Amino acid sequence: MSIQLSAIRLLVCIAALASASCVVETEGDGEGGADENLTESTLLSAPNMGTMFITRAEIESKPTSGAGWTFLKSKADMSSWGTVNLADQNGLTQSYVLAGALVYARTGITSYRDKVIEYVKRAPGTEIDGTDQLLNLARTLYGYVVAADLVGMPLSTMCNNGQTWGQYLQGIRLKSIPGNSRWPTLEKTSADTASNWGAYALSTHLAVSYALNDTAAIQRDINIFKRYLGDTTSPAAAFKPTAAYVHNNHGATWDMSPTMQRGINPASATNDRAGAIIEDVMRSYDVPSIACCQPELAGIVYSEEAMDGFFSTMQLLRANGVDLTLAQDSAAKRAYHYMVTHGGPGPYTLTRYLPYFVNYHYGTSYPVQTEDRPYRHMGYGSWLFTGTPKAAPDDTTPPPPTTTTPTVVGSSSNPGGTLTALAIARPTTAASGDLMLASVMYRGSGAIGAPAGWSVVRDTFNGGTHMTTFVKRAGTAEPSSYVFSVPSASGLCGGITAWRGVTAVDVSSGASGTGTAAVAPSLTTTGTNRGLVAVYGQINRTTYTPPAGMTEQFDVATPSGTYLGTNAQAAGMQTAAGATGSRTATAAGAGGGWIAQLIALR
């Protein structure tokens, strides 16, 4: 059914974030069927979209009319996106789910978000079905992880297999998939091989690592990818040759360096192998491999699959401020150029987005086909990769000043109200590498959902009310605010404190009770120079006097109403290792039910 623009209604903007953009939502038909020619000037982007895959500025630059948008939206508006099965390496359900997430991110129409979350919840537990190999998972999981981030699906969301989304992601990188004894896990495969298996495994491993804000794993993946592009100084180990590489010593005839020091051959004006994706270009459908130097059809097809994998890695990295577009003499462009000048592109239409990607990022003019396609990881090139690339808004943010002393650099808060979602602004002084600690007080018992990248520190209850603390390491392209969600409207308030000189939580404690004195229990730190955060919640509207020796960072309470609540944070230091002692804050007035946590940062 066509939707008239007169049916568009503005969502209510959160009063405490008056500087944020209001978002337009349309009245749809239950399948997210909004008018495909929505007015550009009234559409920004979803308020709680994640930016793991694409920056907010870039998504807002994309059109909401034209052939590319129409194709993308046709997939998002399908009545069914198919069966969710991570073990189906040829399935495209994940690509249709990604289409729905992209349309949501561009328009803010919540029916797309709801449908995406329902499909993502079905994915955990489907990675083994009896036709297994790691490649299946490596090809399919990426789309669900990216889609979940784009719609702001909390890691605490309970999935159909009984795990939360965060719990599933925590384990999937090391989960062993039967079918190939050499490459059983995403972790091992992504570092072991420069074949298309490795390319898909690396991009999927990186997507999961970004979703979990696992900074060590992200750096590991960056190092592997740099080696793949040709940086032999990368700390990542050289790749191990495949059976195809060693077959009749064919690999050595294609490889311009000592055995598998890189994934893509280096630039050369005279060597015809320059730019070849070494492990995949030698492939054959009749034998394991062929000798250099004219690829067969299999070599073209496998190379295109590898490009889907490593282009997807580049997309993630660039959105997060790590732009390797020009790395190793524009290795990605050279790989595509080699493929199209040595018999490509292949006959499979699913790869049609590849030239769009290359032309978008390099300003080239490789031929494209106007009829678009989804692919295993990305696709939708005639929409996603058109226009002028926009840098991540924080690409130029300098690293935080070097300090070994835990220091609070800023805070923000929102008194909220009776809500189902609470937007808390990013502290304006928070820089890349800083640690952000969020606390949310909720006058309800349902789980508090956090944006992608935030991890739960502690969740403490007092009857039907609870307070949850979350932690996140700031990256180079953080949004202006973070939206925390709850299952039903009730009193909701909270804030964020940004710390410098710390990288993780050391230990934490929690307690609840009744009265004016809220006591955060003592904890025992594991080392010296720990930042201390005392967090308090009150089942009432009040103000807190912080504990002695600690400095209040914020103290907010919901406006007057039925469901009242207060949330406060105070900061201090513990210079010596050992017991901190309890920290007591005092509520004004008669007090009431309280919740208190003490968190040490290292």
VEXLOLO-962201 format. One line per 8 residues: number of its first residue (from 1); their letters; for each residue z, x, y of C-alpha. Coordinates in nm, 3 decimals. Layout:
<pts>
NUM> A> Z,X,Y ~ ...
</pts>
This chain:
<pts>
1> MSIQLSAI> 0.000,0.000,0.000 ~ -0.094,0.139,0.341 ~ 0.210,0.207,0.558 ~ 0.180,0.136,0.928 ~ 0.322,0.392,1.166 ~ 0.515,0.109,1.327 ~ 0.725,0.102,1.008 ~ 0.844,0.455,1.063
9> RLLVCIAA> 1.208,0.475,1.154 ~ 1.408,0.766,1.286 ~ 1.692,0.892,1.075 ~ 2.023,0.913,1.256 ~ 2.082,1.269,1.382 ~ 2.428,1.410,1.326 ~ 2.600,1.398,1.661 ~ 2.756,1.741,1.634
17> LASASCVV> 2.413,1.894,1.592 ~ 2.237,1.740,1.886 ~ 2.011,2.041,1.913 ~ 1.868,1.981,1.566 ~ 1.546,1.786,1.526 ~ 1.560,1.424,1.417 ~ 1.355,1.359,1.106 ~ 1.114,1.074,1.049
25> ETEGDGEG> 1.134,0.870,0.730 ~ 0.894,0.597,0.629 ~ 0.943,0.279,0.439 ~ 0.754,0.347,0.118 ~ 0.670,0.157,-0.198 ~ 0.915,0.332,-0.430 ~ 0.680,0.615,-0.515 ~ 0.690,0.795,-0.182
33> GADENLTE> 0.360,0.640,-0.078 ~ 0.364,0.707,0.294 ~ 0.053,0.691,0.510 ~ -0.148,1.006,0.448 ~ -0.236,1.045,0.815 ~ 0.113,1.062,0.961 ~ 0.123,1.158,1.327 ~ 0.170,1.534,1.359
41> STLLSAPN> 0.383,1.516,1.671 ~ 0.644,1.293,1.507 ~ 0.683,1.498,1.190 ~ 0.884,1.817,1.169 ~ 1.039,1.901,0.835 ~ 1.315,1.776,0.606 ~ 1.658,1.859,0.751 ~ 1.795,2.002,0.427
49> MGTMFITR> 1.485,2.172,0.289 ~ 1.543,2.511,0.135 ~ 1.337,2.804,0.259 ~ 1.318,3.018,-0.053 ~ 0.946,2.948,-0.092 ~ 0.822,2.883,0.261 ~ 0.980,2.908,0.605 ~ 1.053,2.601,0.813
57> AEIESKPT> 0.810,2.721,1.081 ~ 0.533,2.758,0.826 ~ 0.586,2.420,0.660 ~ 0.583,2.253,1.002 ~ 0.249,2.418,1.079 ~ 0.080,2.245,0.784 ~ -0.134,1.937,0.850 ~ -0.057,1.581,0.744
65> SGAGWTFL> -0.421,1.481,0.729 ~ -0.743,1.619,0.585 ~ -0.865,1.696,0.235 ~ -0.593,1.946,0.145 ~ -0.313,1.709,0.243 ~ -0.483,1.418,0.068 ~ -0.509,1.616,-0.257 ~ -0.151,1.742,-0.241
73> KSKADMSS> -0.022,1.395,-0.169 ~ -0.231,1.240,-0.446 ~ -0.036,1.453,-0.694 ~ 0.296,1.380,-0.525 ~ 0.219,1.006,-0.540 ~ 0.134,0.995,-0.911 ~ 0.337,0.719,-1.078 ~ 0.442,0.971,-1.343
81> WGTVNLAD> 0.436,1.349,-1.326 ~ 0.431,1.372,-1.705 ~ 0.678,1.502,-1.961 ~ 0.918,1.774,-1.854 ~ 0.890,2.047,-2.118 ~ 0.951,2.410,-2.030 ~ 0.812,2.510,-2.369 ~ 0.467,2.369,-2.288
89> QNGLTQSY> 0.288,2.668,-2.139 ~ -0.024,2.466,-2.059 ~ 0.154,2.173,-1.897 ~ 0.130,2.106,-1.524 ~ 0.428,1.877,-1.471 ~ 0.605,2.152,-1.279 ~ 0.308,2.171,-1.042 ~ 0.320,1.798,-0.971
97> VLAGALVY> 0.695,1.821,-0.909 ~ 0.620,2.104,-0.664 ~ 0.369,1.879,-0.488 ~ 0.638,1.614,-0.443 ~ 0.878,1.874,-0.306 ~ 0.621,2.007,-0.058 ~ 0.547,1.658,0.071 ~ 0.919,1.594,0.110
105> ARTGITSY> 0.969,1.926,0.290 ~ 0.684,1.845,0.529 ~ 0.779,1.482,0.601 ~ 1.145,1.428,0.513 ~ 1.061,1.112,0.316 ~ 1.360,1.087,0.084 ~ 1.189,0.900,-0.201 ~ 1.002,1.222,-0.285
113> RDKVIEYV> 1.329,1.417,-0.287 ~ 1.494,1.167,-0.521 ~ 1.204,1.181,-0.765 ~ 1.192,1.561,-0.761 ~ 1.563,1.583,-0.840 ~ 1.528,1.341,-1.129 ~ 1.250,1.553,-1.282 ~ 1.429,1.883,-1.225
121> KRAPGTEI> 1.741,1.745,-1.397 ~ 1.533,1.690,-1.712 ~ 1.421,2.054,-1.738 ~ 1.732,2.241,-1.864 ~ 1.739,2.252,-2.242 ~ 1.365,2.193,-2.293 ~ 1.272,2.562,-2.311 ~ 1.285,2.570,-2.693
129> DGTDQLLN> 1.092,2.311,-2.895 ~ 0.960,2.498,-3.200 ~ 0.639,2.627,-3.039 ~ 0.822,2.891,-2.848 ~ 0.756,3.216,-2.672 ~ 0.894,3.354,-2.351 ~ 0.560,3.312,-2.173 ~ 0.601,2.933,-2.189
137> LARTLYGY> 0.924,2.945,-1.991 ~ 0.791,3.210,-1.753 ~ 0.494,2.989,-1.667 ~ 0.678,2.660,-1.621 ~ 1.028,2.719,-1.478 ~ 0.913,2.864,-1.142 ~ 0.785,2.530,-1.012 ~ 1.109,2.348,-1.087
145> VVAADLVG> 1.326,2.618,-0.927 ~ 1.115,2.624,-0.610 ~ 1.096,2.244,-0.595 ~ 1.473,2.211,-0.632 ~ 1.522,2.448,-0.339 ~ 1.262,2.275,-0.123 ~ 1.443,1.941,-0.153 ~ 1.788,2.096,-0.109
153> MPLSTMCN> 1.909,2.002,-0.460 ~ 2.267,2.131,-0.489 ~ 2.348,2.382,-0.763 ~ 2.632,2.148,-0.857 ~ 2.388,1.873,-0.959 ~ 2.457,1.765,-1.317 ~ 2.145,1.791,-1.533 ~ 2.054,1.583,-1.836
161> NGQTWGQY> 2.167,1.851,-2.081 ~ 2.526,1.842,-1.951 ~ 2.507,2.160,-1.742 ~ 2.501,2.181,-1.367 ~ 2.178,2.320,-1.223 ~ 2.366,2.633,-1.116 ~ 2.515,2.685,-1.462 ~ 2.173,2.656,-1.619
169> LQGIRLKS> 2.017,2.905,-1.378 ~ 2.306,3.149,-1.430 ~ 2.222,3.172,-1.800 ~ 1.846,3.129,-1.821 ~ 1.744,3.480,-1.714 ~ 1.915,3.628,-2.021 ~ 1.851,3.342,-2.264 ~ 1.661,3.464,-2.569
177> IPGNSRWP> 1.350,3.262,-2.653 ~ 1.222,3.304,-3.011 ~ 0.860,3.389,-3.084 ~ 0.821,3.743,-2.950 ~ 1.079,4.003,-3.047 ~ 0.964,4.250,-2.780 ~ 0.980,4.005,-2.489 ~ 1.259,3.754,-2.561
185> TLEKTSAD> 1.406,3.708,-2.211 ~ 1.292,3.681,-1.851 ~ 1.511,3.979,-1.766 ~ 1.360,4.215,-2.021 ~ 1.001,4.096,-1.992 ~ 0.991,4.120,-1.614 ~ 1.080,4.491,-1.622 ~ 0.909,4.593,-1.945
193> TASNWGAY> 0.544,4.496,-1.903 ~ 0.282,4.491,-1.627 ~ 0.078,4.231,-1.816 ~ 0.049,3.867,-1.710 ~ 0.362,3.803,-1.920 ~ 0.552,4.040,-1.695 ~ 0.396,3.899,-1.377 ~ 0.501,3.544,-1.465
201> ALSTHLAV> 0.845,3.654,-1.587 ~ 0.909,3.854,-1.268 ~ 0.821,3.572,-1.028 ~ 1.034,3.327,-1.226 ~ 1.323,3.572,-1.250 ~ 1.302,3.627,-0.873 ~ 1.297,3.254,-0.799 ~ 1.613,3.204,-1.005
209> SYALNDTA> 1.776,3.503,-0.836 ~ 1.699,3.364,-0.490 ~ 1.833,3.021,-0.592 ~ 2.159,3.186,-0.698 ~ 2.163,3.425,-0.399 ~ 2.202,3.709,-0.649 ~ 2.137,3.997,-0.411 ~ 2.155,4.268,-0.679
217> AIQRDINI> 1.899,4.090,-0.897 ~ 1.674,4.026,-0.596 ~ 1.671,4.398,-0.513 ~ 1.601,4.480,-0.879 ~ 1.300,4.246,-0.873 ~ 1.175,4.389,-0.544 ~ 1.184,4.738,-0.694 ~ 0.993,4.622,-1.004
225> FKRYLGDT> 0.732,4.449,-0.789 ~ 0.686,4.754,-0.570 ~ 0.621,4.956,-0.886 ~ 0.376,4.690,-1.004 ~ 0.181,4.714,-0.678 ~ 0.159,5.090,-0.723 ~ 0.466,5.249,-0.563 ~ 0.551,5.519,-0.815
233> TSPAAAFK> 0.854,5.622,-0.604 ~ 1.023,5.290,-0.670 ~ 1.357,5.323,-0.853 ~ 1.227,5.077,-1.113 ~ 1.120,5.244,-1.438 ~ 0.756,5.277,-1.536 ~ 0.623,4.994,-1.749 ~ 0.582,5.023,-2.125
241> PTAAYVHN> 0.228,4.995,-2.262 ~ 0.133,4.687,-2.463 ~ -0.038,4.678,-2.803 ~ -0.365,4.614,-2.619 ~ -0.314,4.930,-2.412 ~ -0.259,5.153,-2.716 ~ -0.538,4.994,-2.925 ~ -0.790,5.272,-2.979
249> NHGATWDM> -0.637,5.437,-2.673 ~ -0.832,5.194,-2.456 ~ -0.556,5.168,-2.198 ~ -0.592,5.531,-2.100 ~ -0.959,5.472,-2.015 ~ -0.860,5.208,-1.758 ~ -0.541,5.359,-1.621 ~ -0.591,5.590,-1.320
257> SPTMQRGI> -0.237,5.732,-1.347 ~ -0.020,5.863,-1.628 ~ 0.066,5.585,-1.871 ~ 0.160,5.261,-1.693 ~ 0.319,5.409,-1.382 ~ 0.194,5.102,-1.194 ~ 0.041,4.761,-1.260 ~ -0.258,4.782,-1.025
265> NPASATND> -0.481,5.087,-1.001 ~ -0.461,5.270,-0.665 ~ -0.723,5.259,-0.393 ~ -1.024,5.488,-0.426 ~ -1.364,5.496,-0.258 ~ -1.527,5.657,-0.560 ~ -1.346,5.533,-0.871 ~ -1.474,5.200,-1.002
273> RAGAIIED> -1.140,5.125,-1.169 ~ -0.961,5.103,-0.831 ~ -0.782,4.769,-0.793 ~ -0.800,4.672,-1.160 ~ -0.492,4.504,-1.306 ~ -0.460,4.760,-1.582 ~ -0.300,4.569,-1.868 ~ -0.503,4.251,-1.827
281> VMRSYDVP> -0.849,4.377,-1.733 ~ -0.900,4.539,-2.077 ~ -0.830,4.221,-2.273 ~ -1.084,4.067,-2.512 ~ -1.096,3.746,-2.712 ~ -1.241,3.928,-3.015 ~ -1.029,4.244,-3.032 ~ -0.700,4.347,-2.866
289> SIACCQPE> -0.879,4.542,-2.592 ~ -1.201,4.710,-2.485 ~ -1.269,5.048,-2.329 ~ -1.345,5.090,-1.959 ~ -1.528,4.987,-1.751 ~ -1.686,4.638,-1.759 ~ -1.434,4.355,-1.812 ~ -1.511,4.077,-2.054
297> LAGIVYSE> -1.436,3.712,-1.977 ~ -1.087,3.749,-2.124 ~ -1.016,4.035,-1.884 ~ -1.109,3.815,-1.589 ~ -0.903,3.517,-1.708 ~ -0.594,3.724,-1.789 ~ -0.623,3.898,-1.451 ~ -0.632,3.561,-1.274
305> EAMDGFFS> -0.317,3.458,-1.459 ~ -0.148,3.781,-1.353 ~ -0.247,3.705,-0.992 ~ -0.087,3.360,-1.013 ~ 0.231,3.539,-1.119 ~ 0.239,3.815,-0.861 ~ 0.100,3.606,-0.574 ~ 0.397,3.375,-0.641
313> TMQLLRAN> 0.629,3.674,-0.615 ~ 0.471,3.773,-0.283 ~ 0.519,3.417,-0.156 ~ 0.893,3.424,-0.229 ~ 0.944,3.768,-0.082 ~ 0.752,3.695,0.236 ~ 0.947,3.372,0.295 ~ 1.265,3.579,0.268
321> GVDLTLAQ> 1.158,3.851,0.510 ~ 1.021,4.105,0.258 ~ 0.651,4.117,0.341 ~ 0.455,4.334,0.096 ~ 0.115,4.197,0.196 ~ -0.009,4.540,0.309 ~ 0.184,4.744,0.051 ~ -0.010,5.006,-0.144
329> DSAAKRAY> -0.328,4.967,0.061 ~ -0.315,4.588,0.032 ~ -0.287,4.599,-0.347 ~ -0.303,4.221,-0.389 ~ -0.630,4.197,-0.195 ~ -0.773,4.493,-0.384 ~ -0.688,4.329,-0.717 ~ -0.864,4.008,-0.617
337> HYMVTHGG> -1.163,4.201,-0.484 ~ -1.193,4.394,-0.808 ~ -1.189,4.072,-1.008 ~ -1.459,3.895,-0.802 ~ -1.686,4.201,-0.799 ~ -1.660,4.257,-1.175 ~ -1.759,3.921,-1.316 ~ -1.506,3.684,-1.161
345> PGPYTLTR> -1.391,3.432,-1.081 ~ -1.345,3.286,-1.427 ~ -1.458,2.940,-1.537 ~ -1.117,2.773,-1.522 ~ -1.078,2.549,-1.217 ~ -0.699,2.577,-1.205 ~ -0.730,2.915,-1.032 ~ -0.907,2.775,-0.726
353> YLPYFVNY> -0.616,2.845,-0.495 ~ -0.642,3.225,-0.538 ~ -0.914,3.288,-0.275 ~ -0.730,3.060,-0.031 ~ -0.420,3.277,-0.073 ~ -0.613,3.601,-0.015 ~ -0.810,3.469,0.282 ~ -0.492,3.329,0.440
361> HYGTSYPV> -0.294,3.650,0.417 ~ -0.570,3.905,0.475 ~ -0.816,3.728,0.703 ~ -1.096,3.767,0.447 ~ -1.369,3.515,0.372 ~ -1.400,3.500,-0.005 ~ -1.581,3.185,-0.118 ~ -1.359,2.882,-0.186
369> QTEDRPYR> -1.421,2.544,-0.346 ~ -1.322,2.241,-0.143 ~ -1.202,2.050,-0.450 ~ -0.848,2.178,-0.499 ~ -0.631,2.217,-0.810 ~ -0.267,2.274,-0.899 ~ -0.187,2.582,-1.108 ~ 0.105,2.701,-1.317
377> HMGYGSWL> 0.308,2.846,-1.031 ~ 0.139,2.751,-0.706 ~ -0.199,2.588,-0.640 ~ -0.280,2.347,-0.354 ~ -0.454,2.631,-0.168 ~ -0.658,2.409,0.063 ~ -0.331,2.288,0.219 ~ -0.068,2.554,0.150
385> FTGTPKAA> -0.284,2.850,0.250 ~ -0.475,2.726,0.553 ~ -0.419,2.796,0.920 ~ -0.255,3.110,1.057 ~ 0.034,3.267,0.865 ~ 0.365,3.234,1.047 ~ 0.628,3.501,1.007 ~ 0.974,3.406,0.891
393> PDDTTPPP> 1.180,3.326,1.202 ~ 1.435,3.593,1.121 ~ 1.193,3.863,1.002 ~ 1.296,4.085,1.292 ~ 1.670,4.026,1.261 ~ 1.830,4.371,1.244 ~ 2.080,4.447,0.970 ~ 2.443,4.391,1.070
401> PTTTTPTV> 2.623,4.687,1.225 ~ 2.770,4.916,0.965 ~ 3.140,4.851,0.918 ~ 3.387,4.905,0.636 ~ 3.656,4.687,0.796 ~ 3.637,4.314,0.717 ~ 3.569,4.140,1.047 ~ 3.505,3.778,1.145
409> VGSSSNPG> 3.186,3.765,1.354 ~ 3.162,3.391,1.418 ~ 3.229,3.039,1.303 ~ 3.095,2.685,1.335 ~ 3.223,2.342,1.235 ~ 3.139,1.973,1.228 ~ 3.404,1.697,1.256 ~ 3.165,1.472,1.063
417> GTLTALAI> 3.286,1.121,0.991 ~ 3.218,0.863,0.720 ~ 2.902,1.022,0.584 ~ 2.705,1.113,0.271 ~ 2.579,1.440,0.419 ~ 2.736,1.694,0.654 ~ 2.523,1.945,0.845 ~ 2.708,2.260,0.952
425> ARPTTAAS> 2.533,2.498,1.188 ~ 2.487,2.860,1.088 ~ 2.719,3.071,1.303 ~ 2.483,3.209,1.566 ~ 2.623,3.560,1.536 ~ 2.576,3.579,1.158 ~ 2.320,3.846,1.066 ~ 2.145,3.950,0.748
433> GDLMLASV> 2.400,4.084,0.501 ~ 2.699,3.898,0.645 ~ 2.908,3.684,0.409 ~ 2.949,3.318,0.504 ~ 3.239,3.109,0.375 ~ 3.206,2.731,0.403 ~ 3.479,2.473,0.345 ~ 3.417,2.100,0.313
441> MYRGSGAI> 3.688,1.832,0.300 ~ 3.583,1.505,0.128 ~ 3.781,1.182,0.104 ~ 3.624,1.108,-0.233 ~ 3.627,1.243,-0.588 ~ 3.255,1.311,-0.647 ~ 3.115,1.664,-0.645 ~ 3.022,1.814,-0.309
449> GAPAGWSV> 2.666,1.941,-0.327 ~ 2.570,2.260,-0.146 ~ 2.231,2.389,-0.029 ~ 2.048,2.644,-0.241 ~ 2.206,2.987,-0.235 ~ 2.565,2.868,-0.187 ~ 2.810,2.924,-0.474 ~ 3.141,2.744,-0.531
457> VRDTFNGG> 3.450,2.958,-0.474 ~ 3.714,2.697,-0.549 ~ 3.747,2.318,-0.572 ~ 4.101,2.180,-0.519 ~ 4.202,1.813,-0.556 ~ 4.481,1.598,-0.420 ~ 4.445,1.258,-0.587 ~ 4.104,1.115,-0.504
465> THMTTFVK> 4.037,1.369,-0.228 ~ 3.920,1.727,-0.264 ~ 3.823,2.037,-0.068 ~ 3.557,2.276,-0.190 ~ 3.486,2.625,-0.059 ~ 3.147,2.790,-0.093 ~ 3.014,3.140,-0.027 ~ 2.669,3.274,0.063
473> RAGTAEPS> 2.536,3.614,0.164 ~ 2.311,3.571,0.467 ~ 1.949,3.672,0.418 ~ 1.681,3.762,0.668 ~ 1.545,3.407,0.707 ~ 1.842,3.169,0.720 ~ 1.802,2.811,0.847 ~ 1.976,2.693,1.161
481> SYVFSVPS> 2.212,2.470,0.963 ~ 2.321,2.386,0.608 ~ 2.355,2.034,0.470 ~ 2.634,1.957,0.221 ~ 2.603,1.624,0.041 ~ 2.834,1.383,-0.142 ~ 2.758,1.090,-0.373 ~ 2.912,0.814,-0.157
489> ASGLCGGI> 2.998,0.771,0.209 ~ 3.354,0.868,0.298 ~ 3.544,1.098,0.530 ~ 3.362,1.432,0.544 ~ 3.423,1.735,0.769 ~ 3.405,2.113,0.743 ~ 3.298,2.447,0.883 ~ 3.168,2.798,0.817
497> TAWRGVTA> 3.313,3.138,0.901 ~ 3.089,3.448,0.896 ~ 3.232,3.786,0.792 ~ 3.098,4.138,0.823 ~ 3.210,4.435,0.613 ~ 3.251,4.227,0.295 ~ 3.001,4.125,0.028 ~ 3.183,3.902,-0.223
505> VDVSSGAS> 3.497,3.711,-0.313 ~ 3.774,3.923,-0.466 ~ 4.029,3.661,-0.580 ~ 4.136,3.311,-0.474 ~ 4.417,3.058,-0.518 ~ 4.470,2.689,-0.447 ~ 4.737,2.421,-0.432 ~ 4.801,2.066,-0.306
513> GTGTAAVA> 5.103,1.862,-0.201 ~ 5.248,1.626,0.058 ~ 5.417,1.690,0.392 ~ 5.358,1.887,0.711 ~ 5.371,2.235,0.554 ~ 5.051,2.321,0.364 ~ 5.113,2.628,0.147 ~ 4.826,2.845,0.023
521> PSLTTTGT> 4.965,3.029,-0.282 ~ 4.998,3.406,-0.291 ~ 4.730,3.602,-0.470 ~ 4.700,3.962,-0.585 ~ 4.409,4.160,-0.443 ~ 4.233,4.418,-0.659 ~ 4.184,4.677,-0.385 ~ 4.256,4.776,-0.027
529> NRGLVAVY> 4.118,4.632,0.299 ~ 4.056,4.273,0.195 ~ 3.963,4.001,0.440 ~ 4.185,3.694,0.394 ~ 4.077,3.336,0.457 ~ 4.334,3.057,0.451 ~ 4.170,2.715,0.421 ~ 4.347,2.384,0.476
537> GQINRTTY> 4.262,2.018,0.431 ~ 4.468,1.714,0.529 ~ 4.425,1.353,0.412 ~ 4.478,1.244,0.770 ~ 4.360,1.319,1.119 ~ 4.574,1.605,1.251 ~ 4.570,1.962,1.382 ~ 4.707,2.273,1.215
545> TPPAGMTE> 4.911,2.564,1.344 ~ 4.777,2.864,1.149 ~ 4.999,3.088,0.936 ~ 5.182,3.372,1.107 ~ 4.965,3.680,1.140 ~ 4.639,3.486,1.097 ~ 4.390,3.369,1.360 ~ 4.250,3.017,1.357
553> QFDVATPS> 3.869,3.006,1.328 ~ 3.820,2.630,1.349 ~ 4.027,2.312,1.314 ~ 3.828,1.987,1.294 ~ 3.912,1.627,1.204 ~ 3.697,1.324,1.140 ~ 3.676,1.071,1.425 ~ 3.913,0.776,1.406
561> GTYLGTNA> 3.823,0.541,1.125 ~ 3.916,0.435,0.772 ~ 3.865,0.765,0.591 ~ 4.040,1.036,0.791 ~ 4.040,1.403,0.708 ~ 4.104,1.746,0.860 ~ 3.967,2.088,0.770 ~ 4.069,2.427,0.911
569> QAAGMQTA> 4.021,2.796,0.841 ~ 4.229,3.095,0.953 ~ 4.148,3.464,0.905 ~ 4.355,3.775,0.851 ~ 4.371,4.111,0.672 ~ 4.539,4.255,0.363 ~ 4.524,4.634,0.395 ~ 4.710,4.727,0.076
577> AGATGSRT> 4.626,4.620,-0.277 ~ 4.869,4.374,-0.429 ~ 5.039,4.043,-0.356 ~ 4.951,3.876,-0.026 ~ 5.241,3.634,-0.013 ~ 5.186,3.264,0.046 ~ 5.034,3.149,0.374 ~ 5.171,2.830,0.531
585> ATAAGAGG> 5.002,2.621,0.800 ~ 5.188,2.342,0.977 ~ 5.034,2.003,1.049 ~ 5.115,1.814,1.367 ~ 5.282,1.475,1.335 ~ 5.403,1.320,1.011 ~ 5.170,1.516,0.788 ~ 5.047,1.370,0.460
593> GWIAQLIA> 4.860,1.479,0.152 ~ 4.732,1.836,0.191 ~ 4.514,2.092,0.013 ~ 4.533,2.469,0.069 ~ 4.339,2.769,-0.058 ~ 4.373,3.143,-0.001 ~ 4.064,3.359,-0.054 ~ 4.039,3.739,-0.047
601> LR> 3.701,3.894,0.043 ~ 3.596,4.244,-0.057
</pts>
